[in-house]
Amino acid sequence: MDKKQIHRELQFKAMRSSGAGGQHVNKVSSKVELTFHISTSQGLSDREKQRILLKLQSRLTQDGALILQCDEARSQHRNKDLVVKRFFDMLKNALIIPKKRKATKPTKTSKEKRLKSKKKTAEKKISRKRPDLGN
């Protein structure tokens, strides 16, 4: 993954934020929208592209673009920094390959512990029964 190349391929669009904020919100375009086309990127290898397309499938548009928005801060520059950071975190997490689980057998101690606890529970339940008066 070539961060500099990917950063060059990002497309930004500024727009007005929604929500409360008075007149400031109505005249300042502080919301930032980031668009990244995964399939046409030169900063990612084919293997990385496949992995990202698979992992982020639910977040992509029909043409394979990833769109993120940020309107947390009042400043357009701050929102741009936040959305870029969030984008690279998302890419990094999508590229992580989980470790394969190795099947292991339970240890002798764990087996004994389990049986001991079962025995204890059984005895507890037996002690709750009504006594048999032998009639």
VOPAFI-610548 format. One line per 8 residues: number of its first residue (from 1); their letters; for each residue x, y, z of N, C-alpha, C, CB. Coordinates in Angstrom, 2 decimals. Glycine has a CB too. Layout:
N
NUM) a) X/Y/Z/X/Y/Z/X/Y/Z/X/Y/Z | ...
//
This chain:
135
1) mdkkqihr) 0.85/-1.18/0.00/0.00/0.00/0.00/0.90/1.24/0.00/-0.97/0.00/1.23 | 0.76/2.04/-1.02/1.53/3.27/-1.17/0.67/4.45/-0.73/2.02/3.46/-2.64 | 0.91/4.91/0.51/0.07/5.97/1.11/0.08/7.26/0.29/0.54/6.26/2.52 | 1.26/7.65/-0.20/1.36/8.91/-0.94/0.55/8.85/-2.23/2.83/9.23/-1.26 | 0.66/7.71/-2.93/-0.09/7.54/-4.19/-1.59/7.53/-3.92/0.34/6.23/-4.89 | -2.00/6.83/-2.88/-3.42/6.77/-2.53/-3.93/8.16/-2.16/-3.66/5.78/-1.35 | -3.11/8.91/-1.41/-3.51/10.27/-1.00/-3.74/11.15/-2.22/-2.44/10.89/-0.08 | -2.93/10.96/-3.27/-3.10/11.74/-4.50/-4.39/11.37/-5.23/-1.89/11.53/-5.43
9) elqfkamr) -4.84/10.12/-5.05/-6.03/9.63/-5.76/-7.34/10.00/-5.06/-5.95/8.14/-5.90 | -7.26/10.53/-3.85/-8.46/10.90/-3.10/-9.12/12.12/-3.72/-8.13/11.16/-1.63 | -10.43/12.12/-3.76/-11.18/13.27/-4.27/-11.97/13.86/-3.11/-12.14/12.85/-5.46 | -11.92/15.17/-2.97/-12.61/15.84/-1.88/-13.66/16.79/-2.43/-11.60/16.61/-0.99 | -14.74/16.92/-1.66/-15.79/17.85/-2.01/-16.26/18.51/-0.72/-16.98/17.13/-2.75 | -16.34/19.82/-0.72/-16.80/20.55/0.46/-18.25/20.96/0.26/-15.90/21.80/0.74 | -19.02/20.86/1.34/-20.43/21.24/1.27/-20.87/21.79/2.61/-21.32/20.04/0.85 | -22.05/22.35/2.65/-22.55/22.91/3.89/-22.96/21.81/4.84/-23.71/23.85/3.63
17) ssgaggqh) -22.62/21.99/6.10/-23.01/21.05/7.14/-24.49/21.20/7.44/-22.18/21.26/8.41 | -25.07/20.12/7.95/-26.48/20.18/8.35/-26.55/20.32/9.86/-27.26/18.93/7.86 | -27.72/20.57/10.36/-27.92/20.60/11.81/-27.80/21.99/12.40/-26.93/19.70/12.46 | -27.81/22.01/13.73/-27.79/23.28/14.47/-26.46/23.99/14.31/-28.09/23.04/15.95 | -26.47/25.30/14.50/-25.22/26.05/14.43/-25.46/27.50/14.07/-24.29/25.43/13.43 | -26.71/27.86/13.91/-27.01/29.27/13.63/-26.64/29.68/12.23/-26.31/30.15/14.61 | -26.36/30.96/12.05/-26.09/31.48/10.72/-24.76/30.99/10.16/-26.11/32.98/10.74 | -23.83/30.67/11.05/-22.50/30.21/10.60/-22.64/29.00/9.68/-21.61/29.85/11.82
25) vnkvsskv) -23.52/28.07/10.07/-23.71/26.83/9.31/-24.27/27.11/7.92/-24.64/25.89/10.07 | -25.06/28.17/7.79/-25.71/28.47/6.52/-24.80/29.11/5.48/-26.88/29.36/6.76 | -23.65/29.61/5.91/-22.80/30.32/4.94/-21.42/29.72/4.76/-22.65/31.75/5.36 | -21.07/28.68/5.55/-19.74/28.11/5.48/-19.81/26.65/5.04/-19.02/28.23/6.84 | -19.00/26.28/4.07/-18.95/24.88/3.61/-17.86/24.15/4.38/-18.68/24.81/2.08 | -18.23/23.62/5.53/-17.22/22.98/6.37/-17.27/21.45/6.31/-17.39/23.43/7.79 | -18.35/20.89/5.80/-18.47/19.43/5.69/-17.60/18.95/4.53/-19.96/19.00/5.50 | -16.86/17.87/4.74/-15.97/17.35/3.71/-16.39/15.93/3.35/-14.48/17.39/4.18
33) eltfhist) -16.47/15.66/2.05/-16.80/14.33/1.55/-15.59/13.80/0.79/-18.08/14.36/0.63 | -15.13/12.62/1.17/-13.97/11.98/0.54/-14.48/10.85/-0.35/-12.95/11.44/1.60 | -13.98/10.77/-1.57/-14.35/9.69/-2.49/-13.07/9.01/-2.96/-15.17/10.23/-3.71 | -13.09/7.67/-2.92/-11.92/6.89/-3.35/-12.41/5.71/-4.18/-11.07/6.41/-2.13 | -11.92/5.62/-5.43/-12.28/4.51/-6.31/-11.22/3.41/-6.14/-12.39/4.97/-7.81 | -11.63/2.31/-5.56/-10.69/1.23/-5.23/-10.17/0.54/-6.49/-11.36/0.20/-4.32 | -11.06/0.23/-7.43/-10.66/-0.54/-8.61/-9.67/0.18/-9.50/-11.87/-0.90/-9.41 | -9.69/1.51/-9.53/-8.78/2.25/-10.42/-7.52/2.75/-9.70/-9.51/3.44/-11.03
41) sqglsdre) -7.35/2.41/-8.46/-6.22/2.90/-7.68/-4.90/2.25/-8.11/-6.46/2.64/-6.20 | -3.86/3.07/-8.22/-2.53/2.54/-8.52/-1.70/2.35/-7.25/-1.80/3.48/-9.48 | -2.19/2.82/-6.13/-1.47/2.70/-4.86/-1.70/1.38/-4.16/-1.86/3.82/-3.94 | -2.61/0.56/-4.70/-2.91/-0.74/-4.11/-2.60/-1.86/-5.09/-4.39/-0.81/-3.68 | -2.13/-2.98/-4.56/-1.90/-4.15/-5.42/-3.26/-4.82/-5.69/-0.89/-5.16/-4.76 | -3.29/-5.73/-6.66/-4.54/-6.42/-7.00/-5.06/-7.22/-5.81/-4.33/-7.35/-8.21 | -4.16/-7.83/-5.08/-4.54/-8.62/-3.90/-5.18/-7.73/-2.83/-3.30/-9.35/-3.32 | -4.58/-6.56/-2.61/-5.11/-5.61/-1.63/-6.47/-5.10/-2.06/-4.14/-4.43/-1.43
49) kqrillkl) -6.62/-4.83/-3.35/-7.91/-4.37/-3.88/-9.01/-5.40/-3.63/-7.80/-4.07/-5.38 | -8.70/-6.67/-3.91/-9.67/-7.74/-3.70/-10.07/-7.83/-2.24/-9.11/-9.09/-4.17 | -9.08/-7.76/-1.36/-9.35/-7.86/0.08/-10.22/-6.69/0.56/-8.02/-7.88/0.87 | -9.91/-5.48/0.11/-10.67/-4.30/0.51/-12.10/-4.37/-0.05/-9.97/-3.01/0.02 | -12.23/-4.78/-1.32/-13.56/-4.89/-1.91/-14.41/-5.91/-1.16/-13.46/-5.30/-3.39 | -13.78/-6.96/-0.67/-14.50/-8.00/0.08/-14.89/-7.50/1.47/-13.65/-9.26/0.19 | -13.92/-6.89/2.16/-14.14/-6.46/3.55/-15.09/-5.27/3.65/-12.82/-6.12/4.20 | -14.95/-4.32/2.74/-15.75/-3.09/2.82/-16.92/-3.09/1.84/-14.87/-1.88/2.55
57) qsrltqdg) -17.37/-4.27/1.46/-18.42/-4.44/0.47/-19.69/-3.64/0.80/-18.76/-5.91/0.34 | -20.07/-3.62/2.06/-21.30/-2.95/2.46/-21.17/-1.42/2.45/-21.72/-3.41/3.84 | -19.95/-0.91/2.41/-19.73/0.54/2.46/-19.47/1.15/1.09/-18.56/0.85/3.37 | -19.44/0.32/0.05/-19.09/0.79/-1.30/-20.33/1.12/-2.12/-18.26/-0.26/-2.03 | -20.16/2.04/-3.06/-21.24/2.34/-3.99/-21.24/1.27/-5.08/-21.06/3.78/-4.61 | -22.20/1.33/-6.00/-22.30/0.31/-7.05/-21.10/0.30/-7.98/-23.56/0.53/-7.85 | -20.48/1.45/-8.19/-19.31/1.50/-9.07/-18.00/1.27/-8.31/-19.25/2.84/-9.79 | -18.07/0.81/-7.06/-16.89/0.44/-6.29/-16.16/1.61/-5.64/-15.94/-0.27/-7.16
65) alilqcde) -16.87/2.68/-5.35/-16.25/3.85/-4.71/-16.58/3.85/-3.22/-16.74/5.17/-5.37 | -15.59/4.24/-2.44/-15.77/4.38/-1.00/-15.98/5.86/-0.71/-14.55/3.80/-0.19 | -17.09/6.20/-0.05/-17.40/7.60/0.24/-17.50/7.77/1.75/-18.72/8.05/-0.46 | -16.71/8.71/2.28/-16.75/9.04/3.70/-17.03/10.53/3.85/-15.41/8.65/4.41 | -17.77/10.87/4.91/-18.08/12.27/5.16/-17.69/12.63/6.59/-19.58/12.56/4.92 | -17.36/13.89/6.79/-17.04/14.37/8.13/-17.51/15.81/8.28/-15.52/14.26/8.40 | -18.30/16.05/9.33/-18.73/17.41/9.62/-18.67/17.67/11.13/-20.15/17.66/9.09 | -17.70/17.01/11.79/-17.58/17.10/13.25/-17.06/18.47/13.70/-16.67/16.01/13.76
73) arsqhrnk) -16.07/18.98/12.97/-15.44/20.25/13.37/-16.06/21.41/12.60/-13.91/20.19/13.13 | -15.81/22.62/13.08/-16.32/23.81/12.39/-15.42/24.20/11.23/-16.45/24.99/13.36 | -14.20/23.65/11.23/-13.22/24.01/10.20/-13.18/22.96/9.09/-11.83/24.18/10.83 | -13.16/23.41/7.85/-13.07/22.51/6.71/-11.75/21.73/6.72/-13.21/23.29/5.40 | -10.66/22.41/7.10/-9.35/21.77/7.12/-9.30/20.66/8.17/-8.24/22.81/7.40 | -9.87/20.93/9.33/-9.91/19.93/10.41/-10.75/18.72/9.99/-10.48/20.55/11.72 | -11.87/18.99/9.34/-12.72/17.89/8.86/-12.01/17.06/7.79/-14.04/18.45/8.30 | -11.23/17.73/6.95/-10.48/17.02/5.91/-9.44/16.10/6.55/-9.80/18.03/4.95
81) dlvvkrff) -8.72/16.61/7.55/-7.73/15.80/8.26/-8.39/14.60/8.94/-6.98/16.65/9.30 | -9.53/14.84/9.57/-10.25/13.76/10.27/-10.72/12.68/9.31/-11.45/14.34/11.03 | -11.28/13.08/8.17/-11.81/12.10/7.23/-10.67/11.29/6.58/-12.65/12.81/6.14 | -9.52/11.94/6.33/-8.37/11.22/5.75/-7.83/10.21/6.76/-7.26/12.23/5.33 | -7.73/10.62/8.02/-7.26/9.71/9.07/-8.20/8.51/9.20/-7.15/10.46/10.43 | -9.51/8.79/9.20/-10.51/7.72/9.31/-10.42/6.77/8.11/-11.93/8.31/9.41 | -10.18/7.33/6.92/-10.06/6.54/5.69/-8.88/5.59/5.77/-9.92/7.46/4.47 | -7.70/6.11/6.18/-6.52/5.25/6.24/-6.64/4.19/7.34/-5.27/6.09/6.47
89) dmlknali) -7.30/4.54/8.46/-7.56/3.53/9.50/-8.45/2.42/8.96/-8.23/4.19/10.74 | -9.46/2.81/8.18/-10.39/1.83/7.62/-9.66/0.90/6.64/-11.55/2.54/6.92 | -8.79/1.49/5.81/-8.02/0.68/4.86/-7.10/-0.29/5.59/-7.19/1.58/3.92 | -6.42/0.22/6.62/-5.49/-0.60/7.39/-6.21/-1.78/8.04/-4.79/0.24/8.47 | -7.38/-1.52/8.62/-8.15/-2.59/9.25/-8.67/-3.60/8.24/-9.31/-2.00/10.03 | -9.01/-3.14/7.04/-9.52/-4.05/6.01/-8.41/-4.97/5.48/-10.12/-3.24/4.86 | -7.16/-4.50/5.57/-6.04/-5.29/5.05/-5.46/-6.27/6.07/-4.96/-4.37/4.56 | -5.93/-6.22/7.30/-5.42/-7.14/8.32/-5.95/-8.54/8.04/-5.83/-6.67/9.75
97) ipkkrkat) -5.04/-9.50/7.99/-5.41/-10.89/7.78/-5.45/-11.58/9.14/-4.42/-11.61/6.80 | -6.62/-12.07/9.55/-6.72/-12.70/10.86/-5.91/-13.99/10.93/-8.18/-12.99/11.21 | -5.38/-14.28/12.12/-4.61/-15.51/12.30/-5.54/-16.71/12.26/-3.83/-15.47/13.64 | -5.03/-17.81/11.71/-5.80/-19.04/11.68/-5.85/-19.64/13.09/-5.20/-20.06/10.68 | -7.00/-20.15/13.48/-7.15/-20.74/14.80/-6.62/-22.16/14.77/-8.63/-20.73/15.25 | -5.78/-22.47/15.74/-5.25/-23.82/15.87/-6.10/-24.58/16.87/-3.75/-23.81/16.30 | -6.65/-25.69/16.45/-7.48/-26.49/17.35/-6.59/-27.15/18.40/-8.28/-27.57/16.55 | -6.99/-27.05/19.66/-6.22/-27.67/20.74/-7.13/-28.57/21.56/-5.57/-26.59/21.65
105) kptktske) -6.51/-29.52/22.24/-7.28/-30.42/23.10/-7.32/-29.83/24.50/-6.66/-31.86/23.11 | -8.41/-30.09/25.23/-8.46/-29.59/26.60/-7.40/-30.26/27.47/-9.84/-29.81/27.20 | -6.83/-29.51/28.40/-5.80/-30.06/29.27/-6.43/-30.98/30.32/-4.99/-28.92/29.95 | -5.59/-31.77/30.93/-6.05/-32.72/31.96/-6.67/-31.94/33.13/-4.87/-33.61/32.46 | -6.03/-30.84/33.51/-6.52/-30.02/34.62/-7.89/-29.43/34.30/-5.53/-28.90/34.94 | -8.07/-28.94/33.07/-9.35/-28.34/32.71/-10.48/-29.38/32.71/-9.26/-27.67/31.35 | -10.15/-30.61/32.28/-11.15/-31.70/32.31/-11.56/-31.99/33.75/-10.58/-32.98/31.65 | -10.55/-32.10/34.64/-10.83/-32.39/36.05/-11.66/-31.28/36.67/-9.51/-32.57/36.83
113) krlkskkk) -11.33/-30.04/36.37/-12.05/-28.88/36.88/-13.52/-28.92/36.46/-11.39/-27.58/36.40 | -13.75/-29.22/35.17/-15.11/-29.29/34.62/-15.92/-30.38/35.32/-15.07/-29.56/33.11 | -15.32/-31.58/35.49/-16.02/-32.69/36.13/-16.31/-32.40/37.59/-15.21/-33.97/36.01 | -15.36/-31.74/38.26/-15.53/-31.38/39.67/-16.71/-30.41/39.82/-14.22/-30.76/40.24 | -16.77/-29.43/38.92/-17.86/-28.44/38.98/-19.21/-29.10/38.69/-17.60/-27.29/37.98 | -19.23/-30.06/37.74/-20.46/-30.78/37.44/-20.95/-31.57/38.65/-20.25/-31.73/36.25 | -20.00/-32.22/39.31/-20.31/-33.03/40.50/-20.89/-32.14/41.60/-19.04/-33.78/41.02 | -20.27/-30.99/41.80/-20.70/-30.04/42.83/-22.13/-29.56/42.56/-19.72/-28.83/42.90
121) taekkisr) -22.41/-29.23/41.30/-23.75/-28.77/40.90/-24.78/-29.87/41.12/-23.75/-28.31/39.43 | -24.42/-31.10/40.76/-25.33/-32.24/40.93/-25.66/-32.45/42.41/-24.71/-33.53/40.34 | -24.62/-32.37/43.26/-24.84/-32.55/44.70/-25.73/-31.44/45.26/-23.49/-32.57/45.46 | -25.54/-30.24/44.77/-26.34/-29.10/45.21/-27.81/-29.35/44.88/-25.85/-27.79/44.54 | -28.08/-29.86/43.67/-29.45/-30.10/43.25/-30.07/-31.27/44.01/-29.49/-30.38/41.75 | -29.28/-32.29/44.29/-29.77/-33.43/45.07/-30.17/-32.99/46.48/-28.69/-34.55/45.14 | -29.38/-32.09/47.06/-29.67/-31.62/48.42/-30.95/-30.79/48.49/-28.48/-30.80/48.96 | -31.44/-30.29/47.37/-32.66/-29.49/47.34/-33.92/-30.35/47.34/-32.66/-28.58/46.13
129) krpdlgn) -33.77/-31.64/47.01/-34.92/-32.53/46.94/-35.55/-32.73/48.31/-34.52/-33.87/46.35 | -36.85/-33.08/48.28/-37.53/-33.44/49.53/-37.00/-34.75/50.04/-39.06/-33.52/49.34 | -36.82/-34.86/51.33/-36.31/-36.12/51.84/-37.34/-37.26/51.69/-35.93/-35.97/53.31 | -36.82/-38.42/51.36/-37.68/-39.60/51.20/-37.88/-40.21/52.59/-37.04/-40.65/50.19 | -39.08/-40.16/53.15/-39.33/-40.63/54.51/-39.60/-42.13/54.57/-40.50/-39.88/55.11 | -39.56/-42.80/53.44/-39.66/-44.25/53.37/-41.02/-44.80/53.73/-38.67/-44.84/54.26 | -42.11/-44.20/53.33/-43.45/-44.70/53.60/-43.87/-45.75/52.69/-44.42/-43.63/53.56
//
